[in-house]
């Protein structure tokens, strides 16, 4: 998780991964959480909350949390916003639409294969 963080001068959410089938976060003993997108997800994981990024004006104001915040999303808009550069290109905007999106959450333990577990299907 620490390697995912980018210390921008102005703190902001970052490190989002796209088109992900599954993500597993485990501790040093192998216990953790598996999230499986049905079909795909986007995710980021940090020792900070979205509120932490929003409140801090500079990186030195962030206080690393012991806990990890796992953000699971259907989709995020692309980069840009017009405040200090170009707006987001049209093909990277998230347009309002109805979607069907599911995420399966499952605890995992030592010796369990997240990849194998991610392939298990659940009936709708």
MDTraj code that builds the backbone (N, CA, C; nanometers):
import mdtraj as md
import numpy as np

residues = "UNK UNK UNK UNK UNK UNK UNK UNK UNK UNK UNK UNK UNK UNK UNK UNK UNK UNK UNK UNK UNK UNK UNK UNK UNK UNK UNK UNK UNK UNK UNK UNK UNK UNK UNK UNK UNK UNK UNK UNK UNK UNK UNK UNK UNK UNK UNK UNK UNK UNK UNK UNK UNK UNK UNK UNK UNK UNK UNK UNK UNK UNK UNK UNK UNK UNK UNK UNK UNK UNK UNK UNK UNK UNK UNK UNK UNK UNK UNK UNK UNK UNK UNK UNK UNK UNK UNK UNK UNK UNK UNK UNK UNK UNK UNK UNK UNK UNK UNK UNK UNK UNK UNK UNK UNK UNK UNK UNK UNK UNK UNK UNK UNK UNK UNK UNK UNK UNK UNK UNK UNK UNK UNK UNK".split()
xyz = np.array([
    [0.0832, -0.1193, 0.0000],
    [0.0000, 0.0000, 0.0000],
    [0.0874, 0.1252, 0.0000],
    [0.1941, 0.1244, 0.0765],
    [0.2806, 0.2431, 0.0818],
    [0.3363, 0.2786, -0.0558],
    [0.3625, 0.1780, -0.1383],
    [0.4199, 0.2024, -0.2707],
    [0.3196, 0.2637, -0.3681],
    [0.1908, 0.2606, -0.3346],
    [0.0875, 0.3155, -0.4222],
    [0.0720, 0.4664, -0.4078],
    [0.1205, 0.5211, -0.2980],
    [0.1002, 0.6629, -0.2680],
    [0.1965, 0.7517, -0.3460],
    [0.1430, 0.8596, -0.4028],
    [0.2234, 0.9603, -0.4725],
    [0.2119, 1.0904, -0.3930],
    [0.3241, 1.1429, -0.3410],
    [0.3187, 1.2629, -0.2559],
    [0.3108, 1.3932, -0.3365],
    [0.1972, 1.4166, -0.3994],
    [0.1789, 1.5416, -0.4729],
    [0.1891, 1.6600, -0.3767],
    [0.2339, 1.7752, -0.4271],
    [0.2458, 1.8950, -0.3437],
    [0.1110, 1.9267, -0.2800],
    [0.0065, 1.9241, -0.3583],
    [-0.1307, 1.9402, -0.3064],
    [-0.1891, 1.7988, -0.2934],
    [-0.2110, 1.7508, -0.1705],
    [-0.2616, 1.6142, -0.1524],
    [-0.3912, 1.5901, -0.2295],
    [-0.3989, 1.4733, -0.2896],
    [-0.5161, 1.4359, -0.3673],
    [-0.5199, 1.2849, -0.3830],
    [-0.6380, 1.2329, -0.4111],
    [-0.6485, 1.0899, -0.4344],
    [-0.5619, 1.0546, -0.5543],
    [-0.5020, 0.9352, -0.5504],
    [-0.4136, 0.8929, -0.6582],
    [-0.3983, 0.7418, -0.6542],
    [-0.3297, 0.6878, -0.7520],
    [-0.2991, 0.5454, -0.7539],
    [-0.4136, 0.4560, -0.7964],
    [-0.5167, 0.5122, -0.8593],
    [-0.6306, 0.4308, -0.9015],
    [-0.5884, 0.3303, -1.0084],
    [-0.6309, 0.2067, -0.9907],
    [-0.6037, 0.1001, -1.0884],
    [-0.7341, 0.0697, -1.1611],
    [-0.7267, 0.0545, -1.2924],
    [-0.8467, 0.0323, -1.3728],
    [-0.8499, -0.1080, -1.4320],
    [-0.9706, -0.1501, -1.4728],
    [-0.9933, -0.2797, -1.5373],
    [-0.9343, -0.3946, -1.4560],
    [-0.9668, -0.3972, -1.3276],
    [-0.9141, -0.4965, -1.2338],
    [-1.0196, -0.6039, -1.2099],
    [-0.9793, -0.7295, -1.2176],
    [-1.0718, -0.8401, -1.1897],
    [-1.0870, -0.8626, -1.0398],
    [-0.9753, -0.8556, -0.9667],
    [-0.9810, -0.8760, -0.8215],
    [-0.8629, -0.8076, -0.7548],
    [-0.8790, -0.7789, -0.6257],
    [-0.7710, -0.7222, -0.5452],
    [-0.7778, -0.7885, -0.4087],
    [-0.6621, -0.8198, -0.3534],
    [-0.6547, -0.8777, -0.2189],
    [-0.5547, -0.7978, -0.1367],
    [-0.5946, -0.7645, -0.0162],
    [-0.5058, -0.6990, 0.0794],
    [-0.4898, -0.7940, 0.1969],
    [-0.3651, -0.8266, 0.2306],
    [-0.3398, -0.9188, 0.3415],
    [-0.2341, -0.8617, 0.4343],
    [-0.2370, -0.9100, 0.5583],
    [-0.1325, -0.8713, 0.6526],
    [-0.0158, -0.9692, 0.6405],
    [0.0842, -0.9543, 0.7245],
    [0.2046, -1.0377, 0.7158],
    [0.1764, -1.1844, 0.7463],
    [0.0636, -1.2146, 0.8102],
    [0.0270, -1.3530, 0.8410],
    [-0.0571, -1.4169, 0.7311],
    [-0.0985, -1.3380, 0.6335],
    [-0.1780, -1.3912, 0.5233],
    [-0.3278, -1.3746, 0.5398],
    [-0.3719, -1.3054, 0.6440],
    [-0.5144, -1.2793, 0.6632],
    [-0.5511, -1.1481, 0.5952],
    [-0.6672, -1.1451, 0.5313],
    [-0.7047, -1.0213, 0.4658],
    [-0.8408, -1.0247, 0.4019],
    [-0.8563, -0.9412, 0.3001],
    [-0.9834, -0.9223, 0.2316],
    [-0.9620, -0.9356, 0.0816],
    [-1.0533, -1.0077, 0.0170],
    [-1.0539, -1.0220, -0.1280],
    [-1.1765, -0.9492, -0.1815],
    [-1.1572, -0.8659, -0.2821],
    [-1.2677, -0.7984, -0.3510],
    [-1.2631, -0.8406, -0.4974],
    [-1.3758, -0.8899, -0.5463],
    [-1.3847, -0.9380, -0.6841],
    [-1.4880, -0.8548, -0.7581],
    [-1.4475, -0.7958, -0.8698],
    [-1.5400, -0.7200, -0.9525],
    [-1.6215, -0.8129, -1.0391],
    [-1.7463, -0.7775, -1.0568],
    [-1.8337, -0.8592, -1.1394],
    [-1.9027, -0.7675, -1.2390],
    [-1.8397, -0.7331, -1.3533],
    [-1.7229, -0.7992, -1.4087],
    [-1.5882, -0.7394, -1.3652],
    [-1.5710, -0.6082, -1.3697],
    [-1.4426, -0.5464, -1.3360],
    [-1.4633, -0.4349, -1.2339],
    [-1.3540, -0.3953, -1.1681],
    [-1.3585, -0.2853, -1.0724],
    [-1.2395, -0.1936, -1.0954],
    [-1.2459, -0.0799, -1.0298],
    [-1.1307, 0.0086, -1.0153],
    [-1.1051, 0.0185, -0.8663],
    [-0.9773, 0.0339, -0.8279],
    [-0.9493, 0.0433, -0.6848],
    [-0.8265, 0.1277, -0.6583],
    [-0.8202, 0.1765, -0.5351],
    [-0.6993, 0.2374, -0.4804],
    [-0.6962, 0.2028, -0.3325],
    [-0.5777, 0.2036, -0.2750],
    [-0.5618, 0.1716, -0.1326],
    [-0.4570, 0.2653, -0.0741],
    [-0.4906, 0.3239, 0.0414],
    [-0.4019, 0.4213, 0.1052],
    [-0.4108, 0.4132, 0.2569],
    [-0.3134, 0.4712, 0.3215],
    [-0.3174, 0.4904, 0.4669],
    [-0.3815, 0.6251, 0.4993],
    [-0.4615, 0.6760, 0.4049],
    [-0.5319, 0.8028, 0.4205],
    [-0.6737, 0.7849, 0.3680],
    [-0.7667, 0.8619, 0.4217],
    [-0.9032, 0.8612, 0.3697],
    [-0.9178, 0.9708, 0.2645],
    [-1.0275, 0.9665, 0.1901],
    [-1.0556, 1.0733, 0.0937],
    [-1.0663, 1.2074, 0.1660],
    [-1.1221, 1.2051, 0.2866],
    [-1.1343, 1.3279, 0.3659],
    [-0.9969, 1.3812, 0.4068],
    [-0.9039, 1.2912, 0.4386],
    [-0.7674, 1.3341, 0.4722],
    [-0.7059, 1.4111, 0.3554],
    [-0.7196, 1.3572, 0.2340],
    [-0.6652, 1.4241, 0.1156],
    [-0.7336, 1.5586, 0.0937],
    [-0.8637, 1.5621, 0.1159],
    [-0.9414, 1.6839, 0.0924],
    [-0.9048, 1.7953, 0.1904],
    [-0.8842, 1.7602, 0.3166],
    [-0.8568, 1.8603, 0.4208],
    [-0.7151, 1.9170, 0.4135],
    [-0.6190, 1.8342, 0.3774],
    [-0.4786, 1.8774, 0.3790],
    [-0.4494, 1.9699, 0.2612],
    [-0.3814, 2.0778, 0.2886],
    [-0.3416, 2.1713, 0.1831],
    [-0.2015, 2.1393, 0.1308],
    [-0.1212, 2.0706, 0.2143],
    [0.0152, 2.0329, 0.1773],
    [0.0433, 1.8917, 0.2287],
    [0.1338, 1.8227, 0.1630],
    [0.1649, 1.6840, 0.1972],
    [0.2053, 1.6674, 0.3432],
    [0.2800, 1.7618, 0.3992],
    [0.3262, 1.7472, 0.5376],
    [0.2110, 1.7502, 0.6383],
    [0.0927, 1.7940, 0.5946],
    [-0.0237, 1.7969, 0.6835],
    [-0.0941, 1.6616, 0.6941],
    [-0.0624, 1.5693, 0.6049],
    [-0.1232, 1.4362, 0.6106],
    [-0.0647, 1.3566, 0.7263],
    [-0.1500, 1.2866, 0.7985],
    [-0.1066, 1.1987, 0.9074],
    [-0.1397, 1.0556, 0.8685],
    [-0.0345, 0.9757, 0.8491],
    [-0.0520, 0.8359, 0.8072],
    [-0.1331, 0.7601, 0.9116],
    [-0.2363, 0.6920, 0.8657],
    [-0.3199, 0.6110, 0.9538],
    [-0.2662, 0.4682, 0.9596],
    [-0.2898, 0.4021, 1.0703],
    [-0.2534, 0.2608, 1.0834],
    [-0.3404, 0.1760, 0.9905],
    [-0.4689, 0.2106, 0.9831],
    [-0.5628, 0.1369, 0.8986],
    [-0.5414, 0.1705, 0.7518],
    [-0.5953, 0.0850, 0.6678],
    [-0.5893, 0.1049, 0.5229],
    [-0.7300, 0.1334, 0.4725],
    [-0.7421, 0.2346, 0.3883],
    [-0.8684, 0.2644, 0.3214],
    [-0.8620, 0.2038, 0.1825],
    [-0.9551, 0.1139, 0.1535],
    [-0.9656, 0.0511, 0.0220],
    [-1.0849, 0.1132, -0.0494],
    [-1.0584, 0.1795, -0.1599],
    [-1.1642, 0.2400, -0.2414],
    [-1.1951, 0.1469, -0.3576],
    [-1.3202, 0.1070, -0.3683],
    [-1.3665, 0.0221, -0.4778],
    [-1.4678, 0.1017, -0.5583],
    [-1.4443, 0.1127, -0.6873],
    [-1.5301, 0.1942, -0.7730],
    [-1.5696, 0.1187, -0.8983],
    [-1.6822, 0.1626, -0.9559],
    [-1.7199, 0.1139, -1.0878],
    [-1.6325, 0.1825, -1.1926],
    [-1.6199, 0.3153, -1.1791],
    [-1.5428, 0.3928, -1.2759],
    [-1.5117, 0.5292, -1.2160],
    [-1.3992, 0.5848, -1.2564],
    [-1.3638, 0.7213, -1.2183],
    [-1.3381, 0.8017, -1.3439],
    [-1.3656, 0.9290, -1.3349],
    [-1.3386, 1.0192, -1.4460],
    [-1.1882, 1.0322, -1.4658],
    [-1.1472, 1.0598, -1.5878],
    [-1.0057, 1.0765, -1.6171],
    [-0.9489, 1.2033, -1.5564],
    [-0.8190, 1.2224, -1.5714],
    [-0.7507, 1.3389, -1.5158],
    [-0.7908, 1.4665, -1.5880],
    [-0.7787, 1.5750, -1.5161],
    [-0.8091, 1.7063, -1.5724],
    [-0.9223, 1.7700, -1.4949],
    [-0.9329, 1.8961, -1.5068],
    [-1.0390, 1.9648, -1.4349],
    [-1.0438, 2.1118, -1.4685],
    [-0.9471, 2.1575, -1.5461],
    [-0.9482, 2.2950, -1.5914],
    [-0.8951, 2.3970, -1.4933],
    [-0.8695, 2.3596, -1.3679],
    [-0.8243, 2.4595, -1.2709],
    [-0.6801, 2.5020, -1.2965],
    [-0.5968, 2.4110, -1.3409],
    [-0.4563, 2.4471, -1.3664],
    [-0.4064, 2.3807, -1.4940],
    [-0.4966, 2.3475, -1.5815],
    [-0.4611, 2.2824, -1.7063],
    [-0.5876, 2.2536, -1.7851],
    [-0.5765, 2.1664, -1.8836],
    [-0.6929, 2.1383, -1.9677],
    [-0.8001, 2.0581, -1.8932],
    [-0.9247, 2.0713, -1.9418],
    [-1.0336, 1.9893, -1.8894],
    [-1.0103, 1.8435, -1.9289],
    [-1.0850, 1.7543, -1.8652],
    [-1.0795, 1.6125, -1.8993],
    [-1.1281, 1.5947, -2.0427],
    [-1.0563, 1.5142, -2.1200],
    [-1.0977, 1.4880, -2.2573],
    [-1.2309, 1.4133, -2.2567],
    [-1.3173, 1.4400, -2.3543],
    [-1.4519, 1.3808, -2.3556],
    [-1.4540, 1.2283, -2.3418],
    [-1.3596, 1.1596, -2.4041],
    [-1.3608, 1.0131, -2.3984],
    [-1.3272, 0.9587, -2.2595],
    [-1.2794, 1.0440, -2.1683],
    [-1.2442, 0.9996, -2.0333],
    [-1.3408, 1.0504, -1.9269],
    [-1.4487, 1.1132, -1.9688],
    [-1.5513, 1.1583, -1.8747],
    [-1.6433, 1.0417, -1.8390],
    [-1.6918, 1.0400, -1.7168],
    [-1.7918, 0.9415, -1.6759],
    [-1.9278, 1.0050, -1.7008],
    [-2.0008, 0.9461, -1.7935],
    [-2.1315, 1.0003, -1.8295],
    [-2.2397, 0.9361, -1.7424],
    [-2.3421, 1.0123, -1.7054],
    [-2.4505, 0.9560, -1.6241],
    [-2.5230, 0.8457, -1.7009],
    [-2.5328, 0.7302, -1.6406],
    [-2.6050, 0.6187, -1.7004],
    [-2.6350, 0.5163, -1.5908],
    [-2.7337, 0.4343, -1.6153],
    [-2.7655, 0.3272, -1.5224],
    [-2.6729, 0.2099, -1.5519],
    [-2.6097, 0.1578, -1.4483],
    [-2.5205, 0.0434, -1.4657],
    [-2.5562, -0.0639, -1.3637],
    [-2.5211, -0.1859, -1.3955],
    [-2.5328, -0.2957, -1.3006],
    [-2.3906, -0.3341, -1.2649],
    [-2.3613, -0.3262, -1.1375],
    [-2.2237, -0.3421, -1.0904],
    [-2.2270, -0.4156, -0.9578],
    [-2.1485, -0.5199, -0.9467],
    [-2.1435, -0.5951, -0.8213],
    [-1.9984, -0.6155, -0.7797],
    [-1.9779, -0.6180, -0.6495],
    [-1.8471, -0.6487, -0.5921],
    [-1.8695, -0.7570, -0.4873],
    [-1.7921, -0.8624, -0.4968],
    [-1.7987, -0.9689, -0.3961],
    [-1.6823, -0.9499, -0.3000],
    [-1.7123, -0.9409, -0.1707],
    [-1.6103, -0.9279, -0.0667],
    [-1.6023, -1.0589, 0.0096],
    [-1.4792, -1.1027, 0.0377],
    [-1.4599, -1.2291, 0.1074],
    [-1.3342, -1.2220, 0.1917],
    [-1.3410, -1.2693, 0.3172],
    [-1.2175, -1.2782, 0.3955],
    [-1.1302, -1.3896, 0.3385],
    [-1.0004, -1.3719, 0.3466],
    [-0.9083, -1.4779, 0.3039],
    [-0.8084, -1.5035, 0.4152],
    [-0.7535, -1.6235, 0.4116],
    [-0.6591, -1.6618, 0.5151],
    [-0.5314, -1.7179, 0.4564],
    [-0.4364, -1.7514, 0.5426],
    [-0.3082, -1.8049, 0.4979],
    [-0.3273, -1.9293, 0.4105],
    [-0.2530, -1.9357, 0.3036],
    [-0.2567, -2.0519, 0.2161],
    [-0.3685, -2.0503, 0.1135],
    [-0.4627, -1.9575, 0.1239],
    [-0.5696, -1.9498, 0.0245],
    [-0.5210, -1.8675, -0.0945],
    [-0.5571, -1.9109, -0.2133],
    [-0.5162, -1.8419, -0.3353],
    [-0.6224, -1.7397, -0.3756],
    [-0.5902, -1.6106, -0.3666],
    [-0.6878, -1.5097, -0.4094],
    [-0.7316, -1.5298, -0.5544],
    [-0.6392, -1.5707, -0.6406],
    [-0.6741, -1.5903, -0.7810],
    [-0.7766, -1.7024, -0.7952],
    [-0.7530, -1.8158, -0.7275],
    [-0.8488, -1.9263, -0.7347],
    [-0.9838, -1.8850, -0.6768],
    [-0.9816, -1.8172, -0.5631],
    [-1.1066, -1.7741, -0.4998],
    [-1.1817, -1.6739, -0.5864],
    [-1.1081, -1.5913, -0.6601],
    [-1.1731, -1.4901, -0.7442],
    [-1.2504, -1.5530, -0.8590],
    [-1.2166, -1.6751, -0.8948],
    [-1.2829, -1.7432, -1.0069],
    [-1.4124, -1.8111, -0.9658],
    [-1.4378, -1.8234, -0.8363],
    [-1.5631, -1.8826, -0.7903],
    [-1.6777, -1.7896, -0.8274],
    [-1.7837, -1.8458, -0.8799],
    [-1.8978, -1.7655, -0.9233],
    [-2.0124, -1.7772, -0.8244],
    [-2.0862, -1.6695, -0.8124],
    [-2.2045, -1.6647, -0.7277],
    [-2.3241, -1.6419, -0.8189],
    [-2.4321, -1.7162, -0.7953],
    [-2.5520, -1.6994, -0.8775],
    [-2.6149, -1.5637, -0.8505],
    [-2.6655, -1.5017, -0.9562],
    [-2.7351, -1.3726, -0.9429],
    [-2.8637, -1.3896, -0.8660],
])
top = md.Topology()
chain = top.add_chain()
for i, resn in enumerate(residues, 1):
    res = top.add_residue(resn, chain, resSeq=i)
    for name in ("N", "CA", "C"):
        top.add_atom(name, md.element.get_by_symbol(name[0]), res)
traj = md.Trajectory(xyz[None], top)
